[in-house]
């Protein structure tokens, strides 16, 4: 069962990355000037990194086996 939750989390994590790339592209492409682009992109990447790492750490620290009863068919 851990594999199923891991696969679902991988799909969700991939969605986060795709969304982040979309946002990053628009920050870089439509910034007012170069300084604003560098500041905005740097801030976004730093915050994104912190949030993704903390999300993964919290997910992998969950006791997934405790959520599912032992007597289920799967």
N, C-alpha and C positions, 0 to 999 in steps of 0.2 A: 504494500500500500504506500510505502514511502516513495517508491518509484513513480507512482501516479501523481502524488503531490509534487514531487520534484519536477516532473515533466510539465505539469500545469504552471508551476512557478517559473520554469524556464521560458515558457511561452509568454507569460506575463512580463518577465524581465526583458525578453526580446522586444516586446511592445514598448516598454519604457525606452529602450535604446533607440528604436525607430522614431518615436515621438521626440526624443531629445535631439536626434539628428535633424529632424524637421524644424525644430525651434532654433537650433544653432545656425542652420542655413539662413533662416530669416533674420536672425540677429546680424549675421555677417553681411548679408546681401542688402538689407534695407536700413542700415545704420546711417545716421546723419553725417558723421565724419569718422575718420579713422580712429581717433582717440575714443570716441563713444563705442565703436565696434570692438576695440580691444578690451576696454573695460567691461562692457556687457558680456562679451563672449567668455572672458576670464572668470567673471563672477558666476556666470551660468555653469561653466564647467566645474568650478570648485564646489558649488552648492549641489550640483547633480552628482558629483562623485561622493560627497558626504552622504547624501540621501540614499543613493544606490547601495553603498557599502553598509550603511546602518540597516537598510531594509533586508539585505541578504543575511547579515549577522542575526537579526531578530528572527527571520524565517527559519534559518537552520538551527536555531536554539529552541524552537518549538518542539514539545514532545508529541509528535504526530501520532504515535501509537496510542497515546492516552485519549485521543479524540474518537477513536473507532472502537466499538465493542469487540471483544474477542470472538464472539459467537456469530459473526456475520458470514455470509456466503462468499464474500470476496476478501 
